């Protein structure tokens, strides 16, 4: 991530939080303790910002500037709230189409998925606060600008988001090698949410347990799995096809 997408120093991060800047995550030195750091903790109260405690060496590798034990990463987009978007979509008379990403950390895959989402008419993209890609300028560039127009919701967890969507009338379908159905079998009409997982571990077991359908994409080669952005493209355009 570029240095102009970071904020260094305790006071600067406090001011950014108080000004309402969209902070993606904060890296904080493990043993950070001072009066000013207490003020930072107070500023973080009731804010959904992921804070990761790290060795000071990691902070030093990121920047040579005087970070004072704190580096904040600024998001390139303004996040939306899933709880606000869903009622708005229903009010418009739409059959909402939402994509959830469970553990996608590669910025190129994320950007490519966002680009496909925008092209396929997805209404919102959901990522978790922790264990997810940072939405910086590299992601926006890879998405060909799609992230500037596609609503992105950064929610507490994918699991909570799935439960909320199910309670809101959505059919939630996860793409997984463990799927007992092929991806063409479910009915994608009506409100639908697609869950895509990280390339190494896929959708987590706790999230798979609460999805309505687990579907797989047939593979006939020797490589274990498709690239997640390619798999997402197949899934999204199956929704488009079935709704046409």
SEVO-743418 format. One line per 2 residues: number of its first residue (from 1); their letters; for each residue y, z negated, x negated of C-alpha. Coordinates in Angstrom, 2 decimals, decimal comma, m for minus. Example, Ala and Ser with C-alpha at 12.3 -4.5 7.8 and 13.67 -1.06 7.14 Angstrom:
% residues 2
1> as> m4,50:m7,80:m12,30  m1,06:m7,14:m13,67
//
This chain:
% residues 244
1> xx> 0,00:0,00:0,00  3,46:0,87:m1,29
3> xx> 5,84:m1,90:m2,35  8,40:m0,90:0,31
5> xx> 5,76:m1,86:2,90  5,52:m5,40:1,54
7> xx> 7,76:m8,44:1,69  7,67:m10,84:m1,26
9> xx> 8,66:m14,49:m1,41  8,49:m17,36:1,04
11> xx> 12,09:m17,22:2,31  11,98:m13,43:2,78
13> xx> 8,73:m13,68:4,78  10,15:m16,48:6,95
15> xx> 13,23:m14,38:7,71  11,07:m11,36:8,54
17> xx> 8,98:m13,43:10,97  12,05:m14,92:12,62
19> xx> 13,58:m11,45:12,94  10,50:m10,30:14,85
21> xx> 9,26:m7,83:12,23  5,76:m6,51:12,88
23> xx> 3,72:m8,24:10,17  0,21:m6,91:9,70
25> xx> m1,15:m9,72:7,53  m0,07:m12,28:4,95
27> xx> m1,69:m13,09:1,62  m0,96:m16,65:0,51
29> xx> m1,79:m18,45:m2,73  m4,64:m20,90:m2,14
31> xx> m2,90:m24,05:m3,32  0,57:m23,23:m2,00
33> xx> 2,35:m26,46:m1,08  6,11:m27,04:m0,94
35> xx> 8,83:m27,86:1,56  9,55:m24,15:1,93
37> xx> 5,87:m23,36:2,51  5,87:m25,92:5,35
39> xx> 8,74:m23,97:6,88  6,62:m20,83:6,59
41> xx> 3,71:m22,54:8,37  6,09:m23,52:11,17
43> xx> 7,33:m19,92:11,45  3,71:m18,77:11,80
45> xx> 3,01:m21,18:14,66  2,09:m19,31:17,86
47> xx> 2,21:m15,97:16,04  m0,88:m13,78:15,91
49> xx> m0,65:m12,95:12,22  m3,74:m13,01:10,00
51> xx> m3,23:m15,26:6,95  m5,62:m14,97:4,02
53> xx> m5,76:m17,57:1,23  m6,29:m15,85:m2,12
55> xx> m6,16:m16,66:m5,86  m2,74:m16,12:m7,43
57> xx> m4,31:m13,45:m9,67  m4,81:m11,22:m6,64
59> xx> m1,13:m11,51:m5,73  m0,17:m10,73:m9,32
61> xx> m2,30:m7,58:m9,24  m0,51:m6,35:m6,12
63> xx> 3,00:m6,83:m7,48  4,73:m8,03:m10,62
65> xx> 7,72:m9,21:m8,61  8,41:m12,91:m8,00
67> xx> 6,23:m13,31:m4,91  6,31:m17,17:m4,94
69> xx> 2,72:m17,17:m3,76  3,29:m15,12:m0,59
71> xx> 3,07:m11,40:0,19  3,45:m10,04:3,73
73> xx> 2,37:m6,54:4,70  4,61:m4,80:7,21
75> xx> 3,04:m2,59:9,87  4,29:0,99:10,19
77> xx> 3,90:0,81:13,97  4,89:m1,59:16,71
79> xx> 1,78:m3,04:18,29  1,22:m3,05:22,03
81> xx> m0,60:m5,63:24,14  m3,90:m4,61:25,73
83> xx> m3,22:m6,96:28,65  0,04:m5,10:29,33
85> xx> m1,28:m1,57:28,83  m4,27:m1,79:31,19
87> xx> m2,29:m2,69:34,36  0,30:m0,02:33,45
89> xx> m2,44:2,64:33,20  m3,88:1,61:36,56
91> xx> m0,42:1,72:38,13  m0,12:5,33:36,95
93> xx> m3,30:6,16:38,87  m5,20:7,04:35,71
95> xx> m8,81:6,50:34,74  m7,97:4,71:31,48
97> xx> m9,64:5,80:28,26  m9,55:3,25:25,41
99> xx> m11,14:3,16:21,96  m11,99:m0,05:20,09
101> xx> m12,62:m0,09:16,33  m14,89:m2,87:15,09
103> xx> m14,39:m3,44:11,37  m12,95:m0,08:10,29
105> xx> m11,23:m0,76:6,95  m10,97:2,71:5,38
107> xx> m7,45:4,04:5,96  m8,55:7,70:5,92
109> xx> m11,23:7,15:8,55  m8,78:5,16:10,65
111> xx> m6,11:7,86:10,42  m8,61:10,59:11,28
113> xx> m9,89:8,64:14,30  m6,33:8,02:15,51
115> xx> m5,59:11,75:15,23  m8,68:12,62:17,30
117> xx> m7,80:9,91:19,84  m4,36:11,41:20,37
119> xx> m5,80:14,93:20,74  m8,48:13,73:23,18
121> xx> m6,02:11,94:25,45  m7,03:8,37:24,58
123> xx> m4,60:5,89:26,15  m4,81:3,15:23,49
125> xx> m6,53:2,24:20,24  m7,63:m1,38:19,73
127> xx> m8,13:m3,06:16,35  m8,81:m6,74:15,53
129> xx> m6,40:m8,99:13,66  m8,94:m9,72:10,93
131> xx> m11,31:m7,42:9,09  m9,44:m4,27:9,98
133> xx> m7,37:m1,59:8,31  m3,66:m2,16:7,73
135> xx> m1,52:0,31:9,64  0,80:1,46:6,86
137> xx> 2,41:4,77:5,99  m0,83:6,10:4,48
139> xx> m2,59:5,62:7,82  0,28:7,30:9,67
141> xx> 0,19:10,23:7,25  m3,59:10,62:7,55
143> xx> m3,28:10,56:11,33  m0,83:13,51:11,12
145> xx> 1,72:11,33:12,91  m0,60:10,45:15,81
147> xx> m0,06:6,73:15,17  3,63:7,16:15,96
149> xx> 2,80:8,16:19,56  m0,63:6,60:20,25
151> xx> m0,40:2,96:21,42  m2,18:0,60:19,02
153> xx> m3,19:m2,87:20,18  m3,91:m5,49:17,52
155> xx> m5,90:m8,12:19,38  m7,42:m11,47:18,38
157> xx> m10,95:m10,03:18,39  m12,88:m6,98:19,53
159> xx> m15,25:m9,26:21,44  m12,44:m10,76:23,53
161> xx> m11,04:m7,27:24,13  m14,42:m5,99:25,36
163> xx> m14,73:m8,92:27,77  m11,19:m8,35:29,04
165> xx> m11,85:m4,65:29,62  m15,12:m5,33:31,43
167> xx> m13,37:m7,84:33,69  m10,72:m5,18:34,29
169> xx> m13,26:m2,67:35,63  m14,06:m0,73:32,45
171> xx> m17,43:0,61:31,44  m17,80:m0,24:27,73
173> xx> m19,98:2,04:25,61  m20,83:1,39:21,96
175> xx> m21,93:4,06:19,53  m24,77:2,65:17,43
177> xx> m27,97:3,73:15,69  m29,64:0,99:17,75
179> xx> m28,71:2,80:20,98  m31,49:3,36:23,49
181> xx> m29,66:6,27:25,11  m28,31:9,46:23,61
183> xx> m24,53:9,79:23,79  m24,72:12,46:26,53
185> xx> m26,55:10,23:29,05  m23,94:7,74:30,37
187> xx> m21,45:8,58:33,10  m18,05:8,60:31,43
189> xx> m16,06:8,98:34,62  m13,82:6,11:35,68
191> xx> m12,21:3,58:33,32  m14,09:3,76:30,02
193> xx> m13,89:2,19:26,58  m15,69:3,46:23,48
195> xx> m16,56:1,07:20,63  m16,98:2,45:17,11
197> xx> m18,16:0,30:14,19  m17,76:0,20:10,43
199> xx> m19,83:2,68:8,42  m21,74:0,02:6,50
201> xx> m22,74:m2,35:9,31  m21,76:m0,57:12,53
203> xx> m20,71:m2,44:15,66  m21,45:m6,16:15,27
205> xx> m24,45:m7,66:17,07  m22,24:m10,00:19,12
207> xx> m20,25:m7,04:20,41  m23,31:m4,89:21,07
209> xx> m24,74:m7,66:23,27  m21,89:m7,44:25,78
211> xx> m21,44:m3,65:25,97  m22,68:m1,81:29,07
213> xx> m24,33:1,03:27,16  m25,57:1,46:23,58
215> xx> m25,72:5,13:22,69  m26,77:7,05:19,61
217> xx> m25,95:10,50:18,28  m29,12:12,43:17,35
219> xx> m29,51:13,16:13,64  m32,00:15,50:12,02
221> xx> m31,13:15,28:8,33  m32,06:12,79:5,64
223> xx> m28,69:10,99:5,35  m28,66:7,69:7,23
225> xx> m25,55:8,10:9,35  m22,55:10,22:10,24
227> xx> m19,08:9,49:8,91  m17,47:7,21:11,52
229> xx> m14,51:9,52:12,11  m16,89:12,43:12,79
231> xx> m19,02:10,26:15,09  m15,85:9,16:16,91
233> xx> m14,87:12,80:17,44  m18,26:13,56:18,99
235> xx> m18,05:10,54:21,29  m14,47:11,15:22,41
237> xx> m15,00:14,79:23,22  m18,14:13,95:25,19
239> xx> m15,84:11,85:27,40  m13,42:14,80:27,63
241> xx> m16,27:17,21:28,46  m17,83:14,99:31,11
243> xx> m14,48:14,43:32,80  m13,54:18,12:32,84
//
